[in-house]
Amino acid sequence: MPRADILTLAIKQAMPEWSSTRMSRWLGVSSRTLQRWLATGSGQIDEAEIPADLRDKITQQAHLIEEIDLAGQLDHFIKQQLDNGVDREVLAAWMAHRYKVLVQREID
């Protein structure tokens, strides 16, 4: 698998839901720079455009997420709360609230 494919997969693993605003903020680059990196037309990322330190940041986070099974842990927590009788919308509202507490801004 070409390295660009691996980086594309790593981005999807690190941030399965993202906006260009969130991704550019996370990587510390302008939205325009991020758009240039993503505008390959193939759906892949042109790794040559991304500085090595940011490639490392992306892959490190992807490996960490996989290692700790973050998705599995979150799914387990959600199932527990649903089993406890917490309504889906109430749980989602609390998760949105905690997002705001965590990053100190509205969901974008």
Number of C-alpha atoms within 10 A of each C-alpha: 5 6 12 14 15 15 20 18 18 22 21 14 19 20 16 10 10 13 12 15 14 15 17 17 13 12 14 11 13 13 16 12 13 20 12 12 16 18 13 11 7 8 10 16 23 18 17 11 13 14 9 11 9 14 17 13 15 22 19 14 16 19 14 13 17 15 9 10 12 13 13 12 11 11 12 12 12 17 13 12 14 13 10 9 9 14 12 12 9 10 14 13 12 12 13 14 15 12 14 13 11 9 9 10 10 10 11 8
